[in-house]
């Protein structure tokens, strides 16, 4: 791990003198898409197309909250993109933990944007931002699920997604609760019996 990566994950994982931080909490206020990337030292051109779309829609919105929400999302995603680019090969022993830190933060960001998207005065820019976060989350989950250290939750999420099943439909198929499926996909533990049923479901779905 080089100096830049140690700096990034020191901020994510914390240390003895400070708590661990989700990635969006570690973003410096001045960084955003199109600015100098503090980790890679280059602009965020990889996501330029989605940034332009979000900015264009945000500028046309009358709701003053939307540009702020989208701006914070862009800043967080800029840091997440750098963290994802810095991940080692999925076969590396460090991959599972580091990917898990990023996925945890992306889940929190998704939840925040989803809540914002449910407001009556939401603008299209928030929906576009939520879509972009979900896309990155799905891509990373897909990679992690096919790694040698994939978790049960990652394998379930990807298998269910490929089968185009909702969490409720997947739960009903093996006699489990919907909230349990959601919890396992968020890396919460299940009992041995529940885990066995989930593994049967994954196998049935070809995962």
MODELLER restraints for C-alpha pairs under 7 A, 6 or more apart:
rsr = mdl.restraints
at = mdl.atoms
rsr.add(forms.Gaussian(group=physical.xy_distance, feature=features.Distance(at['CA:4:A'], at['CA:39:A']), mean=6.03, stdev=0.5))
rsr.add(forms.Gaussian(group=physical.xy_distance, feature=features.Distance(at['CA:5:A'], at['CA:86:A']), mean=6.72, stdev=0.5))
rsr.add(forms.Gaussian(group=physical.xy_distance, feature=features.Distance(at['CA:11:A'], at['CA:20:A']), mean=6.87, stdev=0.5))
rsr.add(forms.Gaussian(group=physical.xy_distance, feature=features.Distance(at['CA:11:A'], at['CA:21:A']), mean=6.31, stdev=0.5))
rsr.add(forms.Gaussian(group=physical.xy_distance, feature=features.Distance(at['CA:11:A'], at['CA:26:A']), mean=6.36, stdev=0.5))
rsr.add(forms.Gaussian(group=physical.xy_distance, feature=features.Distance(at['CA:12:A'], at['CA:20:A']), mean=5.58, stdev=0.5))
rsr.add(forms.Gaussian(group=physical.xy_distance, feature=features.Distance(at['CA:12:A'], at['CA:21:A']), mean=4.88, stdev=0.5))
rsr.add(forms.Gaussian(group=physical.xy_distance, feature=features.Distance(at['CA:12:A'], at['CA:22:A']), mean=5.88, stdev=0.5))
rsr.add(forms.Gaussian(group=physical.xy_distance, feature=features.Distance(at['CA:12:A'], at['CA:23:A']), mean=5.97, stdev=0.5))
rsr.add(forms.Gaussian(group=physical.xy_distance, feature=features.Distance(at['CA:13:A'], at['CA:20:A']), mean=4.51, stdev=0.5))
rsr.add(forms.Gaussian(group=physical.xy_distance, feature=features.Distance(at['CA:13:A'], at['CA:21:A']), mean=6.41, stdev=0.5))
rsr.add(forms.Gaussian(group=physical.xy_distance, feature=features.Distance(at['CA:14:A'], at['CA:20:A']), mean=3.71, stdev=0.5))
rsr.add(forms.Gaussian(group=physical.xy_distance, feature=features.Distance(at['CA:14:A'], at['CA:21:A']), mean=6.40, stdev=0.5))
rsr.add(forms.Gaussian(group=physical.xy_distance, feature=features.Distance(at['CA:22:A'], at['CA:105:A']), mean=5.31, stdev=0.5))
rsr.add(forms.Gaussian(group=physical.xy_distance, feature=features.Distance(at['CA:23:A'], at['CA:76:A']), mean=6.60, stdev=0.5))
rsr.add(forms.Gaussian(group=physical.xy_distance, feature=features.Distance(at['CA:23:A'], at['CA:79:A']), mean=6.72, stdev=0.5))
rsr.add(forms.Gaussian(group=physical.xy_distance, feature=features.Distance(at['CA:23:A'], at['CA:80:A']), mean=6.62, stdev=0.5))
rsr.add(forms.Gaussian(group=physical.xy_distance, feature=features.Distance(at['CA:23:A'], at['CA:105:A']), mean=6.01, stdev=0.5))
rsr.add(forms.Gaussian(group=physical.xy_distance, feature=features.Distance(at['CA:24:A'], at['CA:76:A']), mean=4.45, stdev=0.5))
rsr.add(forms.Gaussian(group=physical.xy_distance, feature=features.Distance(at['CA:27:A'], at['CA:75:A']), mean=6.56, stdev=0.5))
rsr.add(forms.Gaussian(group=physical.xy_distance, feature=features.Distance(at['CA:27:A'], at['CA:76:A']), mean=6.19, stdev=0.5))
rsr.add(forms.Gaussian(group=physical.xy_distance, feature=features.Distance(at['CA:27:A'], at['CA:79:A']), mean=6.50, stdev=0.5))
rsr.add(forms.Gaussian(group=physical.xy_distance, feature=features.Distance(at['CA:31:A'], at['CA:75:A']), mean=6.14, stdev=0.5))
rsr.add(forms.Gaussian(group=physical.xy_distance, feature=features.Distance(at['CA:32:A'], at['CA:74:A']), mean=6.20, stdev=0.5))
rsr.add(forms.Gaussian(group=physical.xy_distance, feature=features.Distance(at['CA:32:A'], at['CA:75:A']), mean=4.54, stdev=0.5))
rsr.add(forms.Gaussian(group=physical.xy_distance, feature=features.Distance(at['CA:32:A'], at['CA:78:A']), mean=6.46, stdev=0.5))
rsr.add(forms.Gaussian(group=physical.xy_distance, feature=features.Distance(at['CA:33:A'], at['CA:44:A']), mean=5.56, stdev=0.5))
rsr.add(forms.Gaussian(group=physical.xy_distance, feature=features.Distance(at['CA:33:A'], at['CA:51:A']), mean=6.87, stdev=0.5))
rsr.add(forms.Gaussian(group=physical.xy_distance, feature=features.Distance(at['CA:33:A'], at['CA:74:A']), mean=6.35, stdev=0.5))
rsr.add(forms.Gaussian(group=physical.xy_distance, feature=features.Distance(at['CA:33:A'], at['CA:75:A']), mean=6.62, stdev=0.5))
rsr.add(forms.Gaussian(group=physical.xy_distance, feature=features.Distance(at['CA:33:A'], at['CA:78:A']), mean=6.19, stdev=0.5))
rsr.add(forms.Gaussian(group=physical.xy_distance, feature=features.Distance(at['CA:34:A'], at['CA:43:A']), mean=5.25, stdev=0.5))
rsr.add(forms.Gaussian(group=physical.xy_distance, feature=features.Distance(at['CA:34:A'], at['CA:44:A']), mean=5.38, stdev=0.5))
rsr.add(forms.Gaussian(group=physical.xy_distance, feature=features.Distance(at['CA:34:A'], at['CA:45:A']), mean=6.88, stdev=0.5))
rsr.add(forms.Gaussian(group=physical.xy_distance, feature=features.Distance(at['CA:35:A'], at['CA:43:A']), mean=5.65, stdev=0.5))
rsr.add(forms.Gaussian(group=physical.xy_distance, feature=features.Distance(at['CA:36:A'], at['CA:42:A']), mean=5.43, stdev=0.5))
rsr.add(forms.Gaussian(group=physical.xy_distance, feature=features.Distance(at['CA:36:A'], at['CA:43:A']), mean=4.99, stdev=0.5))
rsr.add(forms.Gaussian(group=physical.xy_distance, feature=features.Distance(at['CA:37:A'], at['CA:43:A']), mean=5.54, stdev=0.5))
rsr.add(forms.Gaussian(group=physical.xy_distance, feature=features.Distance(at['CA:37:A'], at['CA:44:A']), mean=6.70, stdev=0.5))
rsr.add(forms.Gaussian(group=physical.xy_distance, feature=features.Distance(at['CA:39:A'], at['CA:82:A']), mean=6.48, stdev=0.5))
rsr.add(forms.Gaussian(group=physical.xy_distance, feature=features.Distance(at['CA:40:A'], at['CA:82:A']), mean=6.80, stdev=0.5))
rsr.add(forms.Gaussian(group=physical.xy_distance, feature=features.Distance(at['CA:54:A'], at['CA:125:A']), mean=5.20, stdev=0.5))
rsr.add(forms.Gaussian(group=physical.xy_distance, feature=features.Distance(at['CA:54:A'], at['CA:128:A']), mean=6.42, stdev=0.5))
rsr.add(forms.Gaussian(group=physical.xy_distance, feature=features.Distance(at['CA:54:A'], at['CA:129:A']), mean=6.75, stdev=0.5))
rsr.add(forms.Gaussian(group=physical.xy_distance, feature=features.Distance(at['CA:57:A'], at['CA:124:A']), mean=6.64, stdev=0.5))
rsr.add(forms.Gaussian(group=physical.xy_distance, feature=features.Distance(at['CA:57:A'], at['CA:125:A']), mean=5.31, stdev=0.5))
rsr.add(forms.Gaussian(group=physical.xy_distance, feature=features.Distance(at['CA:58:A'], at['CA:66:A']), mean=6.52, stdev=0.5))
rsr.add(forms.Gaussian(group=physical.xy_distance, feature=features.Distance(at['CA:58:A'], at['CA:67:A']), mean=5.39, stdev=0.5))
rsr.add(forms.Gaussian(group=physical.xy_distance, feature=features.Distance(at['CA:58:A'], at['CA:125:A']), mean=5.25, stdev=0.5))
rsr.add(forms.Gaussian(group=physical.xy_distance, feature=features.Distance(at['CA:61:A'], at['CA:123:A']), mean=6.47, stdev=0.5))
rsr.add(forms.Gaussian(group=physical.xy_distance, feature=features.Distance(at['CA:63:A'], at['CA:121:A']), mean=6.94, stdev=0.5))
rsr.add(forms.Gaussian(group=physical.xy_distance, feature=features.Distance(at['CA:66:A'], at['CA:123:A']), mean=6.48, stdev=0.5))
rsr.add(forms.Gaussian(group=physical.xy_distance, feature=features.Distance(at['CA:66:A'], at['CA:125:A']), mean=6.92, stdev=0.5))
rsr.add(forms.Gaussian(group=physical.xy_distance, feature=features.Distance(at['CA:66:A'], at['CA:126:A']), mean=6.39, stdev=0.5))
rsr.add(forms.Gaussian(group=physical.xy_distance, feature=features.Distance(at['CA:70:A'], at['CA:125:A']), mean=6.80, stdev=0.5))
rsr.add(forms.Gaussian(group=physical.xy_distance, feature=features.Distance(at['CA:70:A'], at['CA:126:A']), mean=6.01, stdev=0.5))
rsr.add(forms.Gaussian(group=physical.xy_distance, feature=features.Distance(at['CA:70:A'], at['CA:129:A']), mean=6.34, stdev=0.5))
rsr.add(forms.Gaussian(group=physical.xy_distance, feature=features.Distance(at['CA:73:A'], at['CA:129:A']), mean=6.93, stdev=0.5))
rsr.add(forms.Gaussian(group=physical.xy_distance, feature=features.Distance(at['CA:80:A'], at['CA:102:A']), mean=6.77, stdev=0.5))
rsr.add(forms.Gaussian(group=physical.xy_distance, feature=features.Distance(at['CA:87:A'], at['CA:95:A']), mean=6.46, stdev=0.5))
rsr.add(forms.Gaussian(group=physical.xy_distance, feature=features.Distance(at['CA:88:A'], at['CA:95:A']), mean=5.86, stdev=0.5))
rsr.add(forms.Gaussian(group=physical.xy_distance, feature=features.Distance(at['CA:89:A'], at['CA:95:A']), mean=6.75, stdev=0.5))
rsr.add(forms.Gaussian(group=physical.xy_distance, feature=features.Distance(at['CA:90:A'], at['CA:144:A']), mean=6.78, stdev=0.5))
rsr.add(forms.Gaussian(group=physical.xy_distance, feature=features.Distance(at['CA:90:A'], at['CA:147:A']), mean=5.31, stdev=0.5))
rsr.add(forms.Gaussian(group=physical.xy_distance, feature=features.Distance(at['CA:91:A'], at['CA:147:A']), mean=6.26, stdev=0.5))
rsr.add(forms.Gaussian(group=physical.xy_distance, feature=features.Distance(at['CA:91:A'], at['CA:148:A']), mean=6.19, stdev=0.5))
rsr.add(forms.Gaussian(group=physical.xy_distance, feature=features.Distance(at['CA:96:A'], at['CA:149:A']), mean=6.24, stdev=0.5))
rsr.add(forms.Gaussian(group=physical.xy_distance, feature=features.Distance(at['CA:103:A'], at['CA:137:A']), mean=6.67, stdev=0.5))
rsr.add(forms.Gaussian(group=physical.xy_distance, feature=features.Distance(at['CA:106:A'], at['CA:137:A']), mean=6.43, stdev=0.5))
rsr.add(forms.Gaussian(group=physical.xy_distance, feature=features.Distance(at['CA:110:A'], at['CA:130:A']), mean=6.37, stdev=0.5))
rsr.add(forms.Gaussian(group=physical.xy_distance, feature=features.Distance(at['CA:110:A'], at['CA:133:A']), mean=6.45, stdev=0.5))
rsr.add(forms.Gaussian(group=physical.xy_distance, feature=features.Distance(at['CA:110:A'], at['CA:134:A']), mean=6.83, stdev=0.5))
rsr.add(forms.Gaussian(group=physical.xy_distance, feature=features.Distance(at['CA:113:A'], at['CA:126:A']), mean=6.92, stdev=0.5))
rsr.add(forms.Gaussian(group=physical.xy_distance, feature=features.Distance(at['CA:113:A'], at['CA:130:A']), mean=5.71, stdev=0.5))
rsr.add(forms.Gaussian(group=physical.xy_distance, feature=features.Distance(at['CA:114:A'], at['CA:130:A']), mean=6.76, stdev=0.5))
rsr.add(forms.Gaussian(group=physical.xy_distance, feature=features.Distance(at['CA:116:A'], at['CA:122:A']), mean=6.89, stdev=0.5))
rsr.add(forms.Gaussian(group=physical.xy_distance, feature=features.Distance(at['CA:117:A'], at['CA:126:A']), mean=6.18, stdev=0.5))
rsr.add(forms.Gaussian(group=physical.xy_distance, feature=features.Distance(at['CA:117:A'], at['CA:127:A']), mean=6.17, stdev=0.5))
rsr.add(forms.Gaussian(group=physical.xy_distance, feature=features.Distance(at['CA:141:A'], at['CA:154:A']), mean=6.02, stdev=0.5))
rsr.add(forms.Gaussian(group=physical.xy_distance, feature=features.Distance(at['CA:141:A'], at['CA:158:A']), mean=6.89, stdev=0.5))
rsr.add(forms.Gaussian(group=physical.xy_distance, feature=features.Distance(at['CA:142:A'], at['CA:158:A']), mean=6.03, stdev=0.5))
rsr.add(forms.Gaussian(group=physical.xy_distance, feature=features.Distance(at['CA:144:A'], at['CA:150:A']), mean=5.77, stdev=0.5))
rsr.add(forms.Gaussian(group=physical.xy_distance, feature=features.Distance(at['CA:144:A'], at['CA:154:A']), mean=6.89, stdev=0.5))
rsr.add(forms.Gaussian(group=physical.xy_distance, feature=features.Distance(at['CA:145:A'], at['CA:154:A']), mean=5.07, stdev=0.5))
rsr.add(forms.Gaussian(group=physical.xy_distance, feature=features.Distance(at['CA:145:A'], at['CA:155:A']), mean=4.97, stdev=0.5))
rsr.add(forms.Gaussian(group=physical.xy_distance, feature=features.Distance(at['CA:145:A'], at['CA:158:A']), mean=6.87, stdev=0.5))
rsr.add(forms.Gaussian(group=physical.xy_distance, feature=features.Distance(at['CA:153:A'], at['CA:184:A']), mean=5.02, stdev=0.5))
rsr.add(forms.Gaussian(group=physical.xy_distance, feature=features.Distance(at['CA:153:A'], at['CA:185:A']), mean=3.95, stdev=0.5))
rsr.add(forms.Gaussian(group=physical.xy_distance, feature=features.Distance(at['CA:153:A'], at['CA:186:A']), mean=6.58, stdev=0.5))
rsr.add(forms.Gaussian(group=physical.xy_distance, feature=features.Distance(at['CA:153:A'], at['CA:187:A']), mean=5.65, stdev=0.5))
rsr.add(forms.Gaussian(group=physical.xy_distance, feature=features.Distance(at['CA:154:A'], at['CA:185:A']), mean=6.20, stdev=0.5))
rsr.add(forms.Gaussian(group=physical.xy_distance, feature=features.Distance(at['CA:155:A'], at['CA:207:A']), mean=6.80, stdev=0.5))
rsr.add(forms.Gaussian(group=physical.xy_distance, feature=features.Distance(at['CA:156:A'], at['CA:185:A']), mean=6.69, stdev=0.5))
rsr.add(forms.Gaussian(group=physical.xy_distance, feature=features.Distance(at['CA:156:A'], at['CA:202:A']), mean=5.96, stdev=0.5))
rsr.add(forms.Gaussian(group=physical.xy_distance, feature=features.Distance(at['CA:157:A'], at['CA:185:A']), mean=5.88, stdev=0.5))
rsr.add(forms.Gaussian(group=physical.xy_distance, feature=features.Distance(at['CA:159:A'], at['CA:202:A']), mean=6.02, stdev=0.5))
rsr.add(forms.Gaussian(group=physical.xy_distance, feature=features.Distance(at['CA:159:A'], at['CA:205:A']), mean=6.14, stdev=0.5))
rsr.add(forms.Gaussian(group=physical.xy_distance, feature=features.Distance(at['CA:159:A'], at['CA:207:A']), mean=5.13, stdev=0.5))
rsr.add(forms.Gaussian(group=physical.xy_distance, feature=features.Distance(at['CA:163:A'], at['CA:205:A']), mean=6.59, stdev=0.5))
rsr.add(forms.Gaussian(group=physical.xy_distance, feature=features.Distance(at['CA:167:A'], at['CA:178:A']), mean=5.70, stdev=0.5))
rsr.add(forms.Gaussian(group=physical.xy_distance, feature=features.Distance(at['CA:167:A'], at['CA:181:A']), mean=6.20, stdev=0.5))
rsr.add(forms.Gaussian(group=physical.xy_distance, feature=features.Distance(at['CA:167:A'], at['CA:182:A']), mean=6.65, stdev=0.5))
rsr.add(forms.Gaussian(group=physical.xy_distance, feature=features.Distance(at['CA:168:A'], at['CA:178:A']), mean=4.85, stdev=0.5))
rsr.add(forms.Gaussian(group=physical.xy_distance, feature=features.Distance(at['CA:171:A'], at['CA:177:A']), mean=5.53, stdev=0.5))
rsr.add(forms.Gaussian(group=physical.xy_distance, feature=features.Distance(at['CA:171:A'], at['CA:178:A']), mean=5.24, stdev=0.5))
rsr.add(forms.Gaussian(group=physical.xy_distance, feature=features.Distance(at['CA:171:A'], at['CA:181:A']), mean=6.34, stdev=0.5))
rsr.add(forms.Gaussian(group=physical.xy_distance, feature=features.Distance(at['CA:174:A'], at['CA:197:A']), mean=6.26, stdev=0.5))
rsr.add(forms.Gaussian(group=physical.xy_distance, feature=features.Distance(at['CA:174:A'], at['CA:201:A']), mean=6.75, stdev=0.5))
rsr.add(forms.Gaussian(group=physical.xy_distance, feature=features.Distance(at['CA:184:A'], at['CA:190:A']), mean=6.73, stdev=0.5))
